[in-house]
Amino acid sequence: MRTPCDPQTSASSPGRRIAAVAAAVIGLLAGPAAIPAAAEDDGPLDYVAFGDSYTAGIGAPNFGFSPLYPPGQCAQAAPGYVDVLDQRADVQLAANAACAGWTAAMVPIQVETAYAVGLLNAGTDLVTITAGANDVNFINALLACLTDTEENCRTAVNAAESVATAVVPAVLAQAYGAIQAKAPNATIAALGYPHLFAPEFAGGALVENIEIFNAGTDTLNKVIRNAARSSGAVFVDVTDDFAGHGIGSEDPWINFNPADPVFGTNFHPTAEGYEKGYAAAVVEEVEIAELVS
């Protein structure tokens, strides 16, 4: 794993992944134009998902790759929160275009991919997205806070926060704008990130570091919230939903293998976390039942 949302799933570099996907998108766009589906007044919500590994479902037990991209280029797992939402009678998943390790800056590629094959269009009713953590490379801060001094933990988190406040708002705005341009009738739900650690995890030795890291997560969530609201999207805060279920709690909803801190599913929700944390938060805060009616 190279970021909190990026298990090491492929030997290819991000640049090679982007090039491969971009080539696939160009090929799709060169073919017959997809006919957008007409928006329907009745029936389940037409749903598309974008973003990083939290939307790709990494941490859930069934690992695989998205069929939307060249083989091996887009890691996903199930059941993530996207799959849980799709199980509802009032939601019908058209595409999960999210990929582990992808940044907010790469979301427009995902948007073009889904649009090119006719899965994102004016008939899309609901879009969810998690993005931002990979843009700030929060794994550096995470590992510093787990293994280093309080001073170095704070330095690493401050560096991530600086990128979050200076760079991420613009790339999130571009990501949300790309979605809105292709799915003008969709409600966009921008999801935040949970606190990964419960206070019990520190056991006293790392308590300050854990508090510093959780505060850094709050900063990133604030950036996502402000960018979402500025773009007309709905911000979904999941920190309360995961409260009491962080790493170190009696009932953790976050994967963690202490023997291998960079193991690919570490720091991602479990299937239970995706269901009871993320999916439940989306249903409540987006008010899905009201969208259908």
RAFENHU-V77348 format. One record per residue. N is the residue number from 1. SS is DSSP state (h for helix, s for strand, l for the rest). OMEGA is omega in whole degrees, 0 to 359 (NA if undefined). D_LAST is the distance of its C-alpha to the last C-alpha in Angstrom with 1 decimal. Layout:
# RAFENHU-V77348
n: (N	N)
ss: (SS	SS)
omega: (OMEGA	OMEGA)
d_last: (D_LAST	D_LAST)
This chain:
# RAFENHU-V77348
n: (1	2	3	4	5	6	7	8	9	10	11	12	13	14	15	16	17	18	19	20	21	22	23	24	25	26	27	28	29	30	31	32	33	34	35	36	37	38	39	40	41	42	43	44	45	46	47	48	49	50	51	52	53	54	55	56	57	58	59	60	61	62	63	64	65	66	67	68	69	70	71	72	73	74	75	76	77	78	79	80	81	82	83	84	85	86	87	88	89	90	91	92	93	94	95	96	97	98	99	100	101	102	103	104	105	106	107	108	109	110	111	112	113	114	115	116	117	118	119	120	121	122	123	124	125	126	127	128	129	130	131	132	133	134	135	136	137	138	139	140	141	142	143	144	145	146	147	148	149	150	151	152	153	154	155	156	157	158	159	160	161	162	163	164	165	166	167	168	169	170	171	172	173	174	175	176	177	178	179	180	181	182	183	184	185	186	187	188	189	190	191	192	193	194	195	196	197	198	199	200	201	202	203	204	205	206	207	208	209	210	211	212	213	214	215	216	217	218	219	220	221	222	223	224	225	226	227	228	229	230	231	232	233	234	235	236	237	238	239	240	241	242	243	244	245	246	247	248	249	250	251	252	253	254	255	256	257	258	259	260	261	262	263	264	265	266	267	268	269	270	271	272	273	274	275	276	277	278	279	280	281	282	283	284	285	286	287	288	289	290	291	292	293)
ss: (l	l	s	l	l	s	l	l	l	l	l	l	l	h	h	h	h	h	h	h	h	h	h	h	h	h	h	h	h	h	l	l	l	l	l	l	l	l	l	l	l	l	l	l	s	s	s	s	s	s	s	l	h	h	h	h	l	l	l	l	l	s	s	s	s	l	l	l	l	l	l	l	l	l	s	s	s	s	l	l	h	h	h	h	h	h	l	l	l	l	s	s	s	s	s	s	l	l	l	l	l	l	l	h	h	h	h	h	h	h	h	h	h	h	h	h	l	l	l	l	l	l	l	l	l	s	s	s	s	s	l	l	l	h	h	h	l	h	h	h	h	h	h	h	h	h	h	l	l	h	h	h	h	h	h	h	h	h	h	h	h	h	h	h	h	h	h	h	h	h	h	h	h	h	h	h	h	h	h	h	h	h	l	l	l	l	s	s	s	s	s	l	l	l	l	l	s	l	h	h	h	h	l	l	l	l	h	h	h	h	h	h	h	h	h	h	h	h	h	h	h	h	h	h	h	h	h	h	h	h	h	l	l	s	s	s	l	l	h	h	h	h	l	l	l	l	s	l	l	l	l	l	l	s	l	l	l	l	l	l	l	l	l	l	l	l	l	l	s	l	h	h	h	h	h	h	h	h	h	h	h	h	h	h	h	h	l	h	h	h	h	h	l)
omega: (182	170	177	180	188	173	180	188	184	178	181	179	176	180	179	177	180	182	181	181	179	179	179	180	179	179	178	181	181	180	179	182	178	180	180	177	179	178	181	179	182	178	182	177	174	195	176	182	180	170	188	188	177	173	176	174	180	186	173	192	188	185	177	181	180	177	181	188	175	184	177	186	187	183	176	174	182	1	172	182	178	179	179	178	181	179	178	179	184	179	176	182	174	181	166	183	180	181	177	176	183	183	174	179	181	181	178	175	177	180	180	179	180	180	185	180	173	182	175	186	181	177	179	183	187	174	171	182	165	180	177	184	181	180	180	179	186	179	177	178	182	181	177	182	178	191	189	183	177	180	181	174	181	179	181	179	178	179	178	179	179	177	181	184	184	189	190	180	182	182	174	178	177	180	180	179	178	178	182	181	182	181	189	182	185	165	181	177	178	186	176	183	179	166	186	190	169	179	182	183	186	181	178	186	184	187	180	180	180	178	178	181	178	177	176	175	178	179	178	179	178	177	179	179	182	179	180	182	178	181	182	178	177	176	179	180	182	184	179	182	180	181	182	183	177	177	182	178	179	182	185	175	179	178	174	175	185	179	181	186	180	176	193	182	178	174	173	179	168	176	178	178	178	182	188	178	186	184	180	180	179	181	183	189	176	181	184	181	180	178	183	185	NA)
d_last: (41.6	42.1	39.1	36.8	34.4	37.0	38.8	41.9	40.7	42.8	46.2	44.9	44.5	41.4	43.1	43.7	40.2	38.9	41.5	40.6	36.9	37.6	40.0	37.4	34.9	37.6	38.4	34.9	34.6	38.0	36.7	34.6	31.7	28.3	26.0	22.6	19.7	17.7	14.2	11.8	8.9	8.2	9.5	9.8	10.1	13.6	15.6	19.1	21.3	24.5	27.3	30.0	30.9	28.4	25.6	28.1	28.3	32.0	33.2	31.4	33.9	33.4	34.8	34.6	34.0	31.2	31.9	30.7	34.0	37.7	38.8	39.1	37.7	34.3	34.4	31.4	31.0	28.6	26.7	25.5	22.2	20.9	21.8	20.2	16.8	17.4	18.1	14.5	12.9	9.7	12.2	15.0	17.9	19.7	22.5	23.9	26.4	27.6	31.3	33.5	35.7	34.0	33.8	31.4	33.9	33.4	29.6	30.1	31.9	29.0	26.7	29.3	29.7	26.0	25.9	29.2	28.1	24.9	22.6	21.4	20.5	18.4	15.8	15.5	12.2	13.6	17.3	19.2	22.9	25.8	28.9	31.8	34.0	35.9	36.6	38.6	40.2	39.5	41.5	44.6	43.7	42.4	45.7	47.8	46.2	46.7	50.3	51.9	53.0	50.9	52.3	51.4	47.9	47.4	48.8	46.5	43.4	44.5	44.9	41.4	40.0	42.0	40.4	36.9	37.5	39.5	38.1	34.6	32.7	33.8	33.0	29.5	28.9	30.1	27.9	24.7	26.0	26.7	23.1	21.8	24.4	23.3	19.5	18.9	15.1	14.7	13.9	17.3	17.9	21.7	22.9	26.2	29.0	30.1	33.5	35.4	38.1	38.4	41.4	43.2	43.5	46.1	48.4	50.0	51.4	48.4	46.5	47.0	46.1	42.8	42.0	42.8	40.7	37.6	38.2	38.2	34.8	33.6	35.0	33.3	29.9	30.6	31.3	28.1	26.1	27.9	27.6	23.9	23.4	25.9	24.0	20.6	19.4	18.1	21.1	20.7	23.8	24.9	28.3	27.4	25.6	28.9	31.2	33.8	33.2	35.2	38.4	41.0	38.7	39.1	35.7	35.3	32.1	34.0	36.6	40.2	43.4	46.2	48.8	47.2	45.4	44.4	43.0	40.0	37.4	38.7	36.5	33.3	30.8	31.5	28.9	28.2	27.8	25.3	23.3	23.8	24.3	22.4	19.4	18.9	19.2	16.7	14.0	14.9	15.8	13.2	10.4	8.9	6.5	5.2	5.6	3.8	0.0)
